[in-house]
Amino acid sequence: MESARNRRASGQSRKLKRLFYGGPSLGVLHEEYAKRGRIDERAPVKSSGEILIGAPVELVWELLTDLRGWEGWAPGVHDVRLDSAVAVDGRFSWSIGRTRIKSVFAKVEPGRELTWTGAALWTKAVDRHVLEPTEEGATRLHVEESLAGALVPLLFSRAKLEAQNQRWLAAFKAFAEGGVAR
């Protein structure tokens, strides 16, 4: 009887920890996670996905790092402002829907990886984009993201993040392959 009560309390405690998980500070998230090519695996909301793009890695990199161009193909993205070059510790801000995000590049490895940290309201994120050339001259684009902050699971589910990232990948593929974006 006691052990069932303890298990129930332990389960409730885990749910509360997940609900109120704030994660590491933004500085630690940037320096010790994103710059090392990893997301916050303990974050309550995570997503990953990939897509094969019929374009060479050089073109995919060029389009991905043309941040102002995001507004032409990325669903819901607007008001992109690049404060510096696309370089490690370079800053940019952008909006997706009604949410304004302030971001800092963590990894900029041309043709290989673009990773940044971002903060909006009380949330913190790591976004990774890893490019892999294929033997056929195409590019495999892998995206992964973690999102943390108190109450994040109540407002933004894993399914919603996955759907958002799948729309991002599909729109990017269409744009990179010369199709219609958005």
DRENLO-27073 format. One record per residue (C-alpha): residue number from 1; residue in three letters; x, y, z. Coordinates in Angstrom, 2 decimals. Each point is the difference from the previous one (the first is absolute). Last residue first. Example, Ala and Ser with C-alpha at 12.3 -4.5 7.8 and 13.67 -1.06 7.14 Angstrom:
(pt 2 'SER' (13.67 -1.06 7.14))
(pt 1 'ALA' (-1.37 -3.44 0.66))
***
This chain:
(pt 182 'ARG' (5.07 29.20 -48.08))
(pt 181 'ALA' (2.45 -0.70 -2.83))
(pt 180 'VAL' (-0.61 -0.80 -3.63))
(pt 179 'GLY' (2.46 -2.36 -1.56))
(pt 178 'GLY' (3.61 0.54 -0.98))
(pt 177 'GLU' (1.46 -3.01 1.79))
(pt 176 'ALA' (1.26 2.21 2.82))
(pt 175 'PHE' (-3.42 1.62 0.42))
(pt 174 'ALA' (-1.94 -3.26 0.04))
(pt 173 'LYS' (2.53 -1.56 2.40))
(pt 172 'PHE' (-0.14 3.04 2.31))
(pt 171 'ALA' (-3.79 -0.12 0.08))
(pt 170 'ALA' (0.02 -3.72 0.82))
(pt 169 'LEU' (2.64 0.44 2.72))
(pt 168 'TRP' (-1.76 2.95 1.67))
(pt 167 'ARG' (-3.41 -1.77 -0.19))
(pt 166 'GLN' (1.62 -3.06 1.61))
(pt 165 'ASN' (1.53 2.22 2.71))
(pt 164 'GLN' (-3.39 1.55 0.83))
(pt 163 'ALA' (-1.66 -3.41 0.10))
(pt 162 'GLU' (2.73 -1.33 2.30))
(pt 161 'LEU' (-0.35 3.03 2.29))
(pt 160 'LYS' (-3.78 -0.45 0.16))
(pt 159 'ALA' (0.34 -3.73 0.70))
(pt 158 'ARG' (2.56 0.69 2.74))
(pt 157 'SER' (-2.51 2.31 1.65))
(pt 156 'PHE' (0.17 3.75 0.45))
(pt 155 'LEU' (-2.09 1.80 2.62))
(pt 154 'LEU' (-0.42 -2.50 2.82))
(pt 153 'PRO' (3.37 -1.64 -0.68))
(pt 152 'VAL' (1.69 3.44 0.20))
(pt 151 'LEU' (-1.26 0.56 3.59))
(pt 150 'ALA' (3.42 1.12 1.24))
(pt 149 'GLY' (2.54 0.12 -2.79))
(pt 148 'ALA' (1.53 -2.41 -2.48))
(pt 147 'LEU' (-0.02 -0.63 -3.75))
(pt 146 'SER' (2.33 -2.41 -1.75))
(pt 145 'GLU' (0.50 -0.16 -3.74))
(pt 144 'GLU' (1.27 -2.39 -2.63))
(pt 143 'VAL' (0.27 0.40 -3.75))
(pt 142 'HIS' (1.68 -2.37 -2.46))
(pt 141 'LEU' (0.46 1.11 -3.60))
(pt 140 'ARG' (1.08 -2.71 -2.44))
(pt 139 'THR' (1.49 1.64 -3.05))
(pt 138 'ALA' (-0.01 -1.12 -3.65))
(pt 137 'GLY' (2.99 -0.62 -2.24))
(pt 136 'GLU' (-0.71 -3.73 -0.52))
(pt 135 'GLU' (2.71 -1.03 2.45))
(pt 134 'THR' (-1.86 1.89 2.72))
(pt 133 'PRO' (1.12 3.17 1.72))
(pt 132 'GLU' (-0.86 0.28 3.70))
(pt 131 'LEU' (-1.28 3.20 1.55))
(pt 130 'VAL' (-0.69 0.41 3.72))
(pt 129 'HIS' (-2.45 2.66 1.17))
(pt 128 'ARG' (-0.12 0.37 3.78))
(pt 127 'ASP' (-2.41 2.19 1.99))
(pt 126 'VAL' (0.50 0.44 3.75))
(pt 125 'ALA' (-2.82 1.65 1.88))
(pt 124 'LYS' (-0.73 2.08 3.08))
(pt 123 'THR' (-3.43 1.13 1.23))
(pt 122 'TRP' (-0.98 2.78 2.40))
(pt 121 'LEU' (-1.05 2.55 -2.67))
(pt 120 'ALA' (1.96 -1.10 -3.03))
(pt 119 'ALA' (3.58 -1.20 0.08))
(pt 118 'GLY' (2.06 -1.63 -2.71))
(pt 117 'THR' (3.12 -2.09 -0.31))
(pt 116 'TRP' (1.55 -0.67 -3.36))
(pt 115 'THR' (1.37 -2.80 -2.13))
(pt 114 'LEU' (1.07 -0.06 -3.65))
(pt 113 'GLU' (1.88 -3.14 -1.03))
(pt 112 'ARG' (1.85 -1.53 -2.98))
(pt 111 'GLY' (0.29 2.04 -3.18))
(pt 110 'PRO' (1.62 2.84 1.87))
(pt 109 'GLU' (0.56 -0.81 3.69))
(pt 108 'VAL' (-1.77 2.70 2.01))
(pt 107 'LYS' (-0.65 -1.24 3.50))
(pt 106 'ALA' (-1.43 2.11 2.84))
(pt 105 'PHE' (-1.88 2.74 -1.85))
(pt 104 'VAL' (-1.94 2.28 2.34))
(pt 103 'SER' (-3.77 0.47 -0.04))
(pt 102 'LYS' (-2.64 2.43 1.21))
(pt 101 'ILE' (-3.48 -1.29 -0.79))
(pt 100 'ARG' (-3.20 2.06 -0.42))
(pt 99 'THR' (-3.19 -2.10 0.18))
(pt 98 'ARG' (-3.12 1.14 -1.87))
(pt 97 'GLY' (0.41 -2.48 -2.84))
(pt 96 'ILE' (3.68 -0.73 -0.25))
(pt 95 'SER' (2.01 3.13 0.59))
(pt 94 'TRP' (3.67 0.64 -0.49))
(pt 93 'SER' (3.08 1.23 1.76))
(pt 92 'PHE' (3.67 -0.39 -0.84))
(pt 91 'ARG' (3.28 -0.11 1.85))
(pt 90 'GLY' (3.46 -1.23 -0.97))
(pt 89 'ASP' (1.64 -2.13 2.70))
(pt 88 'VAL' (1.47 -2.33 -2.65))
(pt 87 'ALA' (-0.46 1.59 -3.40))
(pt 86 'VAL' (-2.85 0.94 -2.33))
(pt 85 'ALA' (1.04 3.64 -0.04))
(pt 84 'SER' (-1.43 2.54 2.41))
(pt 83 'ASP' (-3.31 1.36 1.24))
(pt 82 'LEU' (-2.08 -2.05 -2.47))
(pt 81 'ARG' (-3.64 1.01 0.17))
(pt 80 'VAL' (-2.82 -2.29 -1.12))
(pt 79 'ASP' (-3.41 1.71 0.16))
(pt 78 'HIS' (-1.97 -3.03 -1.13))
(pt 77 'VAL' (-0.23 -3.78 0.30))
(pt 76 'GLY' (-3.49 -1.55 -0.06))
(pt 75 'PRO' (0.87 -2.71 -2.53))
(pt 74 'ALA' (3.60 0.30 -1.21))
(pt 73 'TRP' (0.34 0.76 -3.73))
(pt 72 'GLY' (0.35 3.70 -0.79))
(pt 71 'GLU' (0.46 1.17 3.60))
(pt 70 'TRP' (2.98 -2.33 0.31))
(pt 69 'GLY' (1.83 2.10 -2.61))
(pt 68 'ARG' (1.10 2.46 2.68))
(pt 67 'LEU' (1.77 -2.91 1.64))
(pt 66 'ASP' (2.08 -0.91 -3.04))
(pt 65 'THR' (1.88 -2.69 1.97))
(pt 64 'LEU' (-2.45 -2.75 -0.98))
(pt 63 'LEU' (-0.01 1.06 -3.65))
(pt 62 'GLU' (3.80 -0.03 -0.32))
(pt 61 'TRP' (0.30 -3.26 1.94))
(pt 60 'VAL' (-2.57 -1.73 -2.22))
(pt 59 'LEU' (1.80 1.32 -3.08))
(pt 58 'GLU' (3.37 -1.34 1.17))
(pt 57 'VAL' (-1.57 -3.31 1.10))
(pt 56 'PRO' (-1.18 -0.72 -3.52))
(pt 55 'ALA' (-3.73 -0.05 -0.75))
(pt 54 'GLY' (-2.63 -2.74 -0.08))
(pt 53 'ILE' (-0.76 0.32 3.72))
(pt 52 'LEU' (-0.42 -3.08 2.17))
(pt 51 'ILE' (-1.84 0.78 3.21))
(pt 50 'GLU' (0.65 -0.38 3.67))
(pt 49 'GLY' (-1.73 0.11 3.33))
(pt 48 'SER' (0.54 0.74 3.65))
(pt 47 'SER' (-2.14 1.35 2.79))
(pt 46 'LYS' (0.27 0.78 3.68))
(pt 45 'VAL' (-2.33 1.40 2.66))
(pt 44 'PRO' (0.61 -0.75 3.68))
(pt 43 'ALA' (3.70 0.86 -0.20))
(pt 42 'ARG' (2.22 -2.72 1.49))
(pt 41 'GLU' (1.72 -0.67 -3.35))
(pt 40 'ASP' (1.08 3.65 -0.19))
(pt 39 'ILE' (1.30 0.15 -3.58))
(pt 38 'ARG' (3.45 -0.94 -1.18))
(pt 37 'GLY' (2.64 1.22 -2.39))
(pt 36 'ARG' (2.66 0.99 2.52))
(pt 35 'LYS' (-0.67 3.70 -0.59))
(pt 34 'ALA' (-3.68 -0.73 0.64))
(pt 33 'TYR' (0.46 -1.81 3.32))
(pt 32 'GLU' (2.82 1.38 2.11))
(pt 31 'GLU' (0.31 3.56 -1.29))
(pt 30 'HIS' (-3.56 0.82 -1.08))
(pt 29 'LEU' (-1.90 -1.99 2.62))
(pt 28 'VAL' (2.44 1.24 2.64))
(pt 27 'GLY' (-0.64 3.62 -1.01))
(pt 26 'LEU' (-3.76 -0.55 -0.26))
(pt 25 'SER' (-0.01 -1.39 3.52))
(pt 24 'PRO' (-0.51 -3.75 0.27))
(pt 23 'GLY' (-3.51 -1.42 -0.16))
(pt 22 'GLY' (-3.13 1.69 1.26))
(pt 21 'TYR' (-1.88 -3.17 0.85))
(pt 20 'PHE' (-3.30 1.00 1.62))
(pt 19 'LEU' (-2.29 -2.42 -1.83))
(pt 18 'ARG' (2.65 -2.73 -0.15))
(pt 17 'LYS' (0.69 0.28 3.73))
(pt 16 'LEU' (-3.76 -0.01 0.68))
(pt 15 'LYS' (-0.49 -3.14 -2.08))
(pt 14 'ARG' (2.92 -1.72 1.74))
(pt 13 'SER' (-1.46 0.88 3.43))
(pt 12 'GLN' (-3.39 -1.38 -1.01))
(pt 11 'GLY' (1.64 -3.27 -1.00))
(pt 10 'SER' (1.92 -0.14 3.29))
(pt 9 'ALA' (-3.19 0.65 1.95))
(pt 8 'ARG' (-1.77 -2.84 -1.85))
(pt 7 'ARG' (2.97 -2.30 0.53))
(pt 6 'ASN' (0.12 0.89 3.70))
(pt 5 'ARG' (-3.74 -0.69 0.40))
(pt 4 'ALA' (0.41 -3.36 -1.76))
(pt 3 'SER' (3.02 -0.76 2.26))
(pt 2 'GLU' (-1.97 0.70 3.16))
(pt 1 'MET' (-2.78 -2.42 -0.94))
***
